[in-house]
Amino acid sequence: MMGYTYSAGYPVATRPENLPTWQSLIGLLPDRLTTYVIGASLYALVAGIVQRINYKYIIVRGRRALPALFFFLFVSTNLDTFPLRPVSLSLIGLTLALSQLLGSWQRPDDIGRTFNISVCLSLGALVWPHMVWFIPLFWYGMYRFGSLSARGLLTSVLGLLTVFGFVFAWCLWQNDYRLPQAFYNALATPDVPFLHAVFEPNWISSLCVVCLVIVTSIYLSLHNTENSVRTRQNLSFLSVFVGWAFTLLCVYANDAPDILCVLYVPASILVAYFFSDKRNLLTYLFYILILTFLVYLLLTRLWTS
């Protein structure tokens, strides 16, 4: 509501390196209210899928609504994600692929899930091209979960070729190669922030989330033996997921808001696990402090923008 009141991020700007698919979708938005409603609905859908993942695979016990609430907290306190980003649509495919991956535990013969993962990530890459960098991560996840076989890997490649082959055939038929050219340019033009950027105050909220994940990772390394093998593997993959996203964040600074949205998915589950598993007065005060601090940063940016 505050973002809508202050028109944060509106009108939605398109950069020259954005894919034509995203530019076409932005051109269909009629007004500010519709834009914010669509953006909020997409994030709500992603939070719902995250909640469904936790409910189905019981990663966070006890307070099972925490992952969705933390995802909303992280997204809603980062003004750079308002109201719509290219990743807003791609997150749906990513979370669906994550659900398929967690369900493939010790099922190497279930190649249908492998195909679904590739298709979901490929469709997401048609709006936000950097989604393709998460395909090797999911292959690693299938390996860790004991669900990757030679036949499954070939099926995964077939899923990629199904989507990208259809798109290439369409471009060939239309004699319009703007999409593959923009796709290549987006992936081949990294922007390493440490080489030229100076510290900006709007990074503080993102660094706060990263610090929360680090605290959770340390906690997991000390208490991981208390969980089942499957839960340990799920939490371990989510930690690697965050590290992978953070690495991309250090390479593609221009797409930092989109990459952060992806990072918020595994981070919300990990942070929710910490606050759910470690329940005492100190943890409760720490939670209140984090919540107050993030809201304060949001209000500060709205006031000074």
Backbone hydrogen bonds in HBPLUS format (Angstrom, degrees):
<---DONOR---> <-ACCEPTOR-->    atom                        ^
c    i                          cat <-CA-CA->   ^        H-A-AA   ^      H-
h    n   atom  resd res      DA  || num        DHA   H-A  angle D-A-AA Bond
n    s   type  num  typ     dist DA aas  dist angle  dist       angle   num
A0005-THR N   A0001-MET O   2.92 MM   4  6.14 155.1  1.98 144.9 152.1     1
A0006-TYR N   A0002-MET O   2.99 MM   4  6.19 157.8  2.04 151.0 155.5     2
A0008-ALA N   A0003-GLY O   2.86 MM   5  4.98 156.0  1.92 146.6 151.2     3
A0007-SER N   A0004-TYR O   3.21 MM   3  4.85 154.8  2.28  94.4 101.8     4
A0010-TYR N   A0007-SER O   3.22 MM   3  5.35 168.4  2.23 122.0 121.8     5
A0018-ASN N   A0015-ARG O   3.01 MM   3  5.40 163.4  2.04 114.5 120.0     6
A0022-TRP N   A0019-LEU O   3.08 MM   3  5.46 122.0  2.43 107.4 120.0     7
A0023-GLN N   A0019-LEU O   3.15 MM   4  6.50 163.0  2.18 153.9 159.0     8
A0024-SER N   A0020-PRO O   2.87 MM   4  6.00 151.0  1.96 146.1 153.3     9
A0025-LEU N   A0021-THR O   3.07 MM   4  6.29 154.4  2.14 143.1 149.8    10
A0026-ILE N   A0022-TRP O   2.96 MM   4  6.19 158.9  2.01 153.7 158.9    11
A0027-GLY N   A0023-GLN O   3.17 MM   4  6.32 145.5  2.30 136.0 144.6    12
A0028-LEU N   A0025-LEU O   3.10 MM   3  5.37 153.8  2.17 105.0 113.1    13
A0029-LEU N   A0026-ILE O   3.18 MM   3  5.59 163.9  2.21 112.9 117.8    14
A0035-THR N   A0031-ASP O   3.18 MM   4  6.35 154.8  2.24 143.4 150.7    15
A0036-TYR N   A0032-ARG O   3.02 MM   4  6.32 161.1  2.06 157.0 160.8    16
A0037-VAL N   A0033-LEU O   2.93 MM   4  6.12 157.1  1.98 152.4 159.4    17
A0038-ILE N   A0034-THR O   2.94 MM   4  6.07 162.7  1.97 150.2 154.5    18
A0039-GLY N   A0035-THR O   2.98 MM   4  6.16 163.4  2.01 146.5 151.6    19
A0040-ALA N   A0036-TYR O   2.90 MM   4  5.99 167.3  1.91 148.0 151.6    20
A0041-SER N   A0037-VAL O   2.90 MM   4  5.98 153.1  1.97 143.4 151.4    21
A0042-LEU N   A0038-ILE O   2.93 MM   4  6.15 156.6  1.99 152.0 157.4    22
A0043-TYR N   A0039-GLY O   3.09 MM   4  6.35 166.1  2.11 152.3 155.7    23
A0044-ALA N   A0040-ALA O   2.88 MM   4  6.00 149.3  1.97 142.3 151.7    24
A0045-LEU N   A0041-SER O   2.88 MM   4  6.10 149.3  1.97 143.6 151.7    25
A0046-VAL N   A0042-LEU O   2.97 MM   4  6.29 158.3  2.02 149.8 155.3    26
A0047-ALA N   A0043-TYR O   2.90 MM   4  6.13 161.6  1.94 147.1 152.2    27
A0048-GLY N   A0044-ALA O   2.87 MM   4  6.09 147.2  1.97 141.2 150.7    28
A0049-ILE N   A0045-LEU O   2.96 MM   4  6.29 149.3  2.06 146.6 154.4    29
A0050-VAL N   A0046-VAL O   2.91 MM   4  6.22 158.2  1.95 152.5 158.8    30
A0051-GLN N   A0047-ALA O   2.88 MM   4  6.09 155.5  1.94 145.2 152.1    31
A0052-ARG N   A0048-GLY O   2.88 MM   4  6.10 150.3  1.97 141.3 149.8    32
A0053-ILE N   A0049-ILE O   2.85 MM   4  6.12 152.1  1.92 148.5 155.9    33
A0054-ASN N   A0050-VAL O   3.05 MM   4  6.36 161.5  2.09 149.5 153.5    34
A0055-TYR N   A0051-GLN O   2.88 MM   4  6.09 157.0  1.93 147.8 154.8    35
A0056-LYS N   A0052-ARG O   2.88 MM   4  5.95 152.3  1.96 146.4 153.4    36
A0057-TYR N   A0053-ILE O   2.99 MM   4  6.05 164.9  2.02 152.1 155.8    37
A0058-ILE N   A0054-ASN O   2.76 MM   4  5.14 120.8  2.11 135.8 144.5    38
A0064-ARG N   A0062-GLY O   3.04 MM   2  5.68 123.0  2.37 109.5  93.5    39
A0066-LEU N   A0063-ARG O   3.29 MM   3  5.90 168.2  2.31 116.8 120.2    40
A0069-LEU N   A0065-ALA O   3.21 MM   4  6.39 160.3  2.25 152.3 158.3    41
A0070-PHE N   A0066-LEU O   2.81 MM   4  5.97 160.4  1.85 163.0 167.1    42
A0071-PHE N   A0067-PRO O   2.97 MM   4  6.17 152.9  2.04 145.6 153.3    43
A0072-PHE N   A0068-ALA O   3.02 MM   4  6.27 162.6  2.05 148.6 152.7    44
A0073-LEU N   A0069-LEU O   2.91 MM   4  6.12 151.7  1.99 142.0 150.6    45
A0074-PHE N   A0070-PHE O   2.88 MM   4  6.08 166.0  1.90 154.3 156.3    46
A0075-VAL N   A0071-PHE O   2.99 MM   4  6.15 169.1  2.01 154.2 157.4    47
A0076-SER N   A0072-PHE O   2.83 MM   4  5.73 163.3  1.86 147.6 153.4    48
A0077-THR N   A0073-LEU O   3.16 MM   4  6.08 134.1  2.38 139.6 148.3    49
A0078-ASN N   A0075-VAL O   3.22 MM   3  5.44 164.6  2.25 111.5 113.6    50
A0081-THR N   A0078-ASN O   3.10 MM   3  5.92 168.8  2.11 124.0 127.6    51
A0082-PHE N   A0079-LEU O   3.11 MM   3  5.46 168.5  2.12 115.6 119.1    52
A0088-SER N   A0085-ARG O   2.92 MM   3  5.21 153.7  1.99 109.9 118.4    53
A0091-LEU N   A0087-VAL O   2.80 MM   4  5.81 143.7  1.93 155.9 159.8    54
A0092-ILE N   A0089-LEU O   3.17 MM   3  5.77 145.0  2.30 112.1 120.2    55
A0094-LEU N   A0090-SER O   2.99 MM   4  6.30 155.5  2.05 149.9 157.8    56
A0095-THR N   A0091-LEU O   2.90 MM   4  6.04 169.2  1.91 152.0 153.6    57
A0096-LEU N   A0092-ILE O   3.03 MM   4  6.19 156.4  2.09 147.2 154.1    58
A0097-ALA N   A0093-GLY O   2.92 MM   4  6.05 152.3  1.99 143.0 150.8    59
A0098-LEU N   A0094-LEU O   2.86 MM   4  6.16 148.8  1.96 146.0 155.4    60
A0099-SER N   A0095-THR O   2.96 MM   4  6.19 151.5  2.04 142.7 149.8    61
A0100-GLN N   A0096-LEU O   3.04 MM   4  6.33 155.4  2.11 145.4 151.6    62
A0101-LEU N   A0097-ALA O   2.89 MM   4  6.13 152.0  1.97 146.0 154.1    63
A0102-LEU N   A0098-LEU O   2.98 MM   4  6.20 170.3  1.99 155.9 156.8    64
A0103-GLY N   A0099-SER O   3.15 MM   4  6.26 139.0  2.33 137.7 148.4    65
A0104-SER N   A0101-LEU O   2.98 MM   3  5.21 160.4  2.02 109.6 116.0    66
A0107-ARG N   A0104-SER O   3.12 MM   3  5.33 139.8  2.29 143.0 131.4    67
A0106-GLN N   A0145-PHE O   2.84 MM  39  5.90 168.0  1.86 161.5 165.4    68
A0110-ASP N   A0107-ARG O   3.20 MM   3  5.60 161.1  2.24 112.6 118.2    69
A0111-ILE N   A0109-ASP O   2.97 MM   2  5.61 130.1  2.23 105.6  91.1    70
A0115-PHE N   A0111-ILE O   3.01 MM   4  6.32 156.6  2.06 150.3 155.6    71
A0116-ASN N   A0112-GLY O   2.96 MM   4  6.21 157.1  2.02 146.0 152.6    72
A0117-ILE N   A0113-ARG O   2.93 MM   4  6.17 155.5  2.00 150.8 156.3    73
A0118-SER N   A0114-THR O   3.27 MM   4  6.53 164.3  2.29 147.9 150.7    74
A0119-VAL N   A0115-PHE O   3.03 MM   4  6.27 160.8  2.06 152.3 157.9    75
A0120-CYS N   A0116-ASN O   2.92 MM   4  6.07 165.9  1.94 153.3 156.9    76
A0121-LEU N   A0117-ILE O   3.06 MM   4  6.24 167.9  2.08 153.6 156.5    77
A0122-SER N   A0118-SER O   2.90 MM   4  5.94 153.0  1.97 144.0 152.4    78
A0123-LEU N   A0119-VAL O   2.92 MM   4  6.06 161.4  1.95 152.3 156.5    79
A0124-GLY N   A0120-CYS O   3.12 MM   4  6.31 152.5  2.19 141.1 148.8    80
A0125-ALA N   A0121-LEU O   2.99 MM   4  6.23 139.5  2.16 138.6 149.5    81
A0125-ALA N   A0122-SER O   3.10 MM   3  4.99 122.1  2.45  91.0 105.8    82
A0126-LEU N   A0123-LEU O   3.21 MM   3  5.33 146.7  2.33  99.1 108.6    83
A0127-VAL N   A0124-GLY O   3.22 MM   3  5.73 161.0  2.26 110.7 116.3    84
A0128-TRP N   A0124-GLY O   3.03 MM   4  6.22 171.2  2.04 153.8 156.6    85
A0131-MET N   A0128-TRP O   3.17 MM   3  6.12 164.8  2.19 129.9 132.7    86
A0132-VAL N   A0129-PRO O   3.21 MM   3  6.28 174.5  2.22 129.7 130.0    87
A0133-TRP N   A0130-HIS O   3.15 MM   3  5.70 151.7  2.23 112.1 118.8    88
A0134-PHE N   A0131-MET O   3.05 MM   3  5.60 160.4  2.09 114.3 120.5    89
A0135-ILE N   A0132-VAL O   3.13 MM   3  5.44 163.6  2.16 109.8 115.0    90
A0138-PHE N   A0134-PHE O   3.10 MM   4  6.40 150.4  2.19 145.4 151.9    91
A0139-TRP N   A0135-ILE O   3.04 MM   4  6.39 147.3  2.15 148.5 158.3    92
A0140-TYR N   A0136-PRO O   2.92 MM   4  6.20 154.3  1.99 147.3 154.0    93
A0141-GLY N   A0137-LEU O   2.91 MM   4  6.24 148.5  2.01 141.3 150.8    94
A0142-MET N   A0138-PHE O   2.89 MM   4  6.16 155.1  1.96 145.8 151.3    95
A0143-TYR N   A0139-TRP O   2.99 MM   4  6.28 149.4  2.09 143.8 152.4    96
A0144-ARG N   A0140-TYR O   2.90 MM   4  6.23 157.6  1.95 151.1 157.0    97
A0145-PHE N   A0141-GLY O   2.92 MM   4  6.11 148.3  2.02 147.3 156.1    98
A0147-SER N   A0142-MET O   2.84 MM   5  5.02 157.5  1.89 158.2 157.1    99
A0146-GLY N   A0143-TYR O   3.20 MM   3  5.18 159.1  2.24 101.6 107.6   100
A0153-LEU N   A0149-SER O   2.82 MM   4  6.08 153.3  1.89 152.2 158.9   101
A0154-LEU N   A0150-ALA O   3.08 MM   4  6.33 159.6  2.13 146.1 151.0   102
A0155-THR N   A0151-ARG O   2.95 MM   4  6.15 148.5  2.05 140.4 149.7   103
A0156-SER N   A0152-GLY O   2.86 MM   4  6.13 146.8  1.97 143.0 152.2   104
A0157-VAL N   A0153-LEU O   3.00 MM   4  6.34 158.0  2.05 149.0 154.1   105
A0158-LEU N   A0154-LEU O   2.91 MM   4  6.15 149.9  2.00 141.5 150.5   106
A0159-GLY N   A0155-THR O   2.93 MM   4  6.25 144.6  2.05 143.3 152.4   107
A0160-LEU N   A0156-SER O   3.11 MM   4  6.51 150.7  2.20 146.5 153.9   108
A0161-LEU N   A0157-VAL O   2.92 MM   4  6.22 162.7  1.95 152.8 157.5   109
A0162-THR N   A0158-LEU O   2.87 MM   4  6.01 142.3  2.01 142.2 152.6   110
A0163-VAL N   A0159-GLY O   3.41 MM   4  6.68 159.3  2.46 144.7 146.9   111
A0164-PHE N   A0160-LEU O   2.97 MM   4  6.12 163.3  2.00 166.5 164.4   112
A0165-GLY N   A0161-LEU O   2.72 MM   4  5.07 140.8  1.87 125.2 137.1   113
A0166-PHE N   A0162-THR O   3.32 MM   4  6.15 151.2  2.41 125.4 132.3   114
A0167-VAL N   A0163-VAL O   3.07 MM   4  6.37 159.0  2.12 149.6 155.6   115
A0168-PHE N   A0164-PHE O   2.90 MM   4  6.04 159.6  1.94 144.3 150.0   116
A0169-ALA N   A0165-GLY O   2.94 MM   4  6.08 154.8  2.00 143.4 150.5   117
A0170-TRP N   A0166-PHE O   2.97 MM   4  6.21 151.4  2.05 144.8 152.5   118
A0171-CYS N   A0167-VAL O   2.94 MM   4  6.24 158.6  1.98 150.9 156.5   119
A0172-LEU N   A0168-PHE O   2.86 MM   4  6.06 153.6  1.93 146.7 154.4   120
A0173-TRP N   A0169-ALA O   2.88 MM   4  6.07 150.7  1.96 143.2 151.2   121
A0174-GLN N   A0170-TRP O   2.90 MM   4  6.10 156.8  1.95 149.5 155.7   122
A0175-ASN N   A0171-CYS O   2.78 MM   4  5.62 114.4  2.22 133.2 149.3   123
A0176-ASP N   A0171-CYS O   3.03 MM   5  5.08 151.3  2.12 140.5 147.2   124
A0181-GLN N   A0177-TYR O   3.20 MM   4  6.22 154.6  2.27 143.2 150.8   125
A0182-ALA N   A0178-ARG O   2.85 MM   4  5.95 162.0  1.88 151.0 155.7   126
A0183-PHE N   A0179-LEU O   2.88 MM   4  6.00 153.2  1.96 150.3 158.8   127
A0184-TYR N   A0180-PRO O   2.97 MM   4  6.12 159.3  2.02 143.0 147.4   128
A0185-ASN N   A0181-GLN O   2.96 MM   4  6.18 162.9  1.99 148.5 153.6   129
A0186-ALA N   A0182-ALA O   2.97 MM   4  6.07 155.5  2.03 146.2 151.9   130
A0187-LEU N   A0183-PHE O   3.29 MM   4  6.53 155.3  2.36 144.9 150.6   131
A0188-ALA N   A0184-TYR O   2.91 MM   4  5.94 146.1  2.02 151.2 161.3   132
A0191-ASP N   A0251-VAL O   2.69 MM  60  5.62 143.3  1.82 149.1 161.0   133
A0253-ALA N   A0191-ASP O   2.81 MM  62  5.29 165.6  1.83 142.3 147.3   134
A0195-LEU N   A0192-VAL O   3.25 MM   3  5.88 162.4  2.29 117.0 122.2   135
A0196-HIS N   A0193-PRO O   3.29 MM   3  5.79 150.9  2.38 111.1 117.9   136
A0197-ALA N   A0193-PRO O   2.77 MM   4  5.04 152.2  1.84 149.2 157.4   137
A0203-TRP N   A0200-GLU O   3.04 MM   3  5.74 164.8  2.07 122.3 126.3   138
A0204-ILE N   A0201-PRO O   3.12 MM   3  5.71 167.7  2.13 119.2 123.0   139
A0207-LEU N   A0203-TRP O   2.92 MM   4  6.17 160.1  1.96 158.5 164.9   140
A0208-CYS N   A0204-ILE O   2.88 MM   4  6.09 142.6  2.02 145.7 156.6   141
A0209-VAL N   A0205-SER O   3.18 MM   4  6.53 148.8  2.28 141.7 148.3   142
A0210-VAL N   A0206-SER O   3.04 MM   4  6.39 159.7  2.08 149.7 155.1   143
A0211-CYS N   A0207-LEU O   2.89 MM   4  6.10 156.8  1.95 146.7 152.8   144
A0212-LEU N   A0208-CYS O   3.01 MM   4  6.26 150.2  2.10 142.6 150.7   145
A0213-VAL N   A0209-VAL O   3.02 MM   4  6.36 151.6  2.10 148.3 155.6   146
A0214-ILE N   A0210-VAL O   2.94 MM   4  6.27 152.3  2.02 147.7 155.8   147
A0215-VAL N   A0211-CYS O   2.93 MM   4  6.21 160.0  1.97 150.8 155.5   148
A0216-THR N   A0212-LEU O   2.96 MM   4  6.22 153.9  2.03 143.7 151.2   149
A0217-SER N   A0213-VAL O   2.82 MM   4  6.07 154.4  1.89 149.1 156.1   150
A0218-ILE N   A0214-ILE O   2.98 MM   4  6.25 156.7  2.03 150.7 156.3   151
A0219-TYR N   A0215-VAL O   3.00 MM   4  6.23 156.9  2.05 144.3 151.1   152
A0220-LEU N   A0216-THR O   2.83 MM   4  6.10 152.8  1.90 148.7 156.4   153
A0221-SER N   A0217-SER O   2.97 MM   4  6.19 153.9  2.04 145.4 152.0   154
A0222-LEU N   A0218-ILE O   3.22 MM   4  6.46 134.3  2.44 139.9 150.9   155
A0222-LEU N   A0219-TYR O   3.19 MM   3  5.25 134.8  2.41  95.6 107.8   156
A0223-HIS N   A0219-TYR O   2.99 MM   4  6.16 137.3  2.18 145.1 157.0   157
A0224-ASN N   A0220-LEU O   2.77 MM   4  4.87 112.5  2.22 150.5 149.5   158
A0226-GLU N   A0223-HIS O   3.26 MM   3  5.92 167.1  2.28 117.5 121.4   159
A0227-ASN N   A0224-ASN O   3.31 MM   3  5.98 174.0  2.32 120.1 121.9   160
A0232-ARG N   A0228-SER O   2.96 MM   4  6.20 158.7  2.01 152.3 158.4   161
A0233-GLN N   A0229-VAL O   2.99 MM   4  6.23 156.2  2.05 148.8 154.9   162
A0234-ASN N   A0230-ARG O   2.92 MM   4  6.17 155.4  1.98 148.4 155.5   163
A0235-LEU N   A0231-THR O   2.93 MM   4  6.13 167.3  1.95 153.3 156.0   164
A0236-SER N   A0232-ARG O   2.88 MM   4  5.98 151.9  1.96 143.2 151.8   165
A0237-PHE N   A0233-GLN O   2.93 MM   4  6.10 158.9  1.98 147.2 152.0   166
A0238-LEU N   A0234-ASN O   3.02 MM   4  6.27 158.6  2.06 148.2 154.3   167
A0239-SER N   A0235-LEU O   3.01 MM   4  6.23 146.6  2.12 142.4 151.0   168
A0240-VAL N   A0236-SER O   3.04 MM   4  6.37 155.5  2.10 146.9 153.3   169
A0241-PHE N   A0237-PHE O   2.76 MM   4  6.00 149.9  1.85 147.6 157.5   170
A0242-VAL N   A0238-LEU O   3.03 MM   4  6.32 155.0  2.10 144.6 148.8   171
A0243-GLY N   A0239-SER O   3.08 MM   4  6.38 160.6  2.12 146.2 151.5   172
A0244-TRP N   A0240-VAL O   2.80 MM   4  6.04 153.5  1.87 152.6 159.8   173
A0245-ALA N   A0241-PHE O   2.96 MM   4  6.23 162.7  1.99 152.3 156.7   174
A0246-PHE N   A0242-VAL O   2.87 MM   4  6.08 155.2  1.93 149.5 156.9   175
A0247-THR N   A0243-GLY O   2.99 MM   4  6.19 147.3  2.10 140.8 149.1   176
A0248-LEU N   A0244-TRP O   3.10 MM   4  6.47 158.2  2.15 149.2 154.2   177
A0249-LEU N   A0245-ALA O   2.93 MM   4  6.17 143.7  2.06 141.1 152.1   178
A0250-CYS N   A0246-PHE O   3.07 MM   4  6.38 136.1  2.27 139.3 149.8   179
A0250-CYS N   A0247-THR O   3.08 MM   3  5.15 128.9  2.35  96.0 109.3   180
A0251-VAL N   A0248-LEU O   3.05 MM   3  5.03 149.4  2.14  98.5 108.1   181
A0252-TYR N   A0248-LEU O   2.83 MM   4  5.93 164.7  1.86 162.6 164.6   182
A0255-ASP N   A0252-TYR O   3.20 MM   3  5.63 145.4  2.32 107.5 116.3   183
A0256-ALA N   A0253-ALA O   3.10 MM   3  4.96 153.3  2.17 114.4 111.3   184
A0259-ILE N   A0255-ASP O   3.00 MM   4  6.24 166.2  2.02 160.9 165.4   185
A0260-LEU N   A0256-ALA O   2.86 MM   4  5.95 156.4  1.91 154.4 161.0   186
A0261-CYS N   A0257-PRO O   3.15 MM   4  6.36 147.7  2.26 137.3 144.8   187
A0262-VAL N   A0258-ASP O   3.24 MM   4  6.65 148.9  2.34 143.9 151.6   188
A0263-LEU N   A0259-ILE O   2.87 MM   4  6.21 157.8  1.92 149.2 156.1   189
A0264-TYR N   A0260-LEU O   2.88 MM   4  6.11 140.8  2.03 147.2 157.1   190
A0265-VAL N   A0262-VAL O   3.11 MM   3  5.63 149.1  2.20 111.7 119.8   191
A0267-ALA N   A0263-LEU O   3.11 MM   4  6.11 158.2  2.16 152.6 158.2   192
A0268-SER N   A0264-TYR O   2.90 MM   4  5.67 150.5  1.99 135.3 141.0   193
A0270-LEU N   A0266-PRO O   3.02 MM   4  6.27 164.6  2.04 155.3 159.7   194
A0271-VAL N   A0267-ALA O   2.87 MM   4  5.93 173.4  1.87 156.1 158.3   195
A0272-ALA N   A0268-SER O   3.05 MM   4  5.93 150.9  2.14 132.0 140.7   196
A0273-TYR N   A0269-ILE O   2.94 MM   4  6.12 145.9  2.05 140.8 149.9   197
A0274-PHE N   A0270-LEU O   3.10 MM   4  6.48 153.7  2.17 147.8 154.2   198
A0275-PHE N   A0271-VAL O   3.11 MM   4  6.43 167.9  2.12 156.3 157.4   199
A0276-SER N   A0272-ALA O   2.93 MM   4  5.94 138.1  2.11 141.6 153.0   200
A0277-ASP N   A0273-TYR O   2.84 MM   4  5.83 154.2  1.91 148.5 154.8   201
A0278-LYS N   A0274-PHE O   2.95 MM   4  5.83 159.4  1.99 148.6 154.4   202
A0284-TYR N   A0280-ASN O   3.01 MM   4  6.25 157.0  2.06 151.1 158.1   203
A0285-LEU N   A0281-LEU O   2.94 MM   4  6.19 159.1  1.99 151.3 156.3   204
A0286-PHE N   A0282-LEU O   2.93 MM   4  6.11 151.2  2.01 143.4 152.0   205
A0287-TYR N   A0283-THR O   2.89 MM   4  6.14 150.9  1.98 146.1 153.7   206
A0288-ILE N   A0284-TYR O   3.04 MM   4  6.34 160.2  2.08 149.2 153.7   207
A0289-LEU N   A0285-LEU O   2.91 MM   4  6.10 154.1  1.98 145.3 152.8   208
A0290-ILE N   A0286-PHE O   2.96 MM   4  6.20 160.0  2.00 149.6 154.1   209
A0291-LEU N   A0287-TYR O   2.96 MM   4  6.16 169.3  1.97 154.6 157.7   210
A0292-THR N   A0288-ILE O   2.93 MM   4  6.04 165.9  1.95 148.9 153.1   211
A0293-PHE N   A0289-LEU O   2.90 MM   4  5.98 156.6  1.95 146.2 153.3   212
A0294-LEU N   A0290-ILE O   2.97 MM   4  6.14 165.5  1.99 156.1 158.7   213
A0295-VAL N   A0291-LEU O   3.09 MM   4  6.25 164.1  2.12 149.8 154.4   214
A0296-TYR N   A0292-THR O   2.88 MM   4  5.99 151.9  1.96 143.4 152.0   215
A0297-LEU N   A0293-PHE O   2.96 MM   4  6.23 155.4  2.02 147.5 153.5   216
A0298-LEU N   A0294-LEU O   3.01 MM   4  6.28 153.9  2.08 145.1 152.2   217
A0299-LEU N   A0295-VAL O   2.95 MM   4  6.23 166.7  1.97 154.8 157.2   218
A0300-THR N   A0296-TYR O   2.92 MM   4  6.08 153.2  1.99 147.5 155.4   219
A0301-ARG N   A0297-LEU O   3.01 MM   4  6.22 158.7  2.06 147.0 151.8   220
A0302-LEU N   A0298-LEU O   2.96 MM   4  6.22 158.4  2.01 152.2 158.6   221
A0303-TRP N   A0299-LEU O   2.90 MM   4  6.01 152.7  1.98 143.4 150.9   222
A0304-THR N   A0300-THR O   2.99 MM   4  6.14 151.8  2.07 146.2 153.3   223
A0305-SER N   A0301-ARG O   2.91 MM   4  5.72 123.9  2.23 139.9 151.5   224
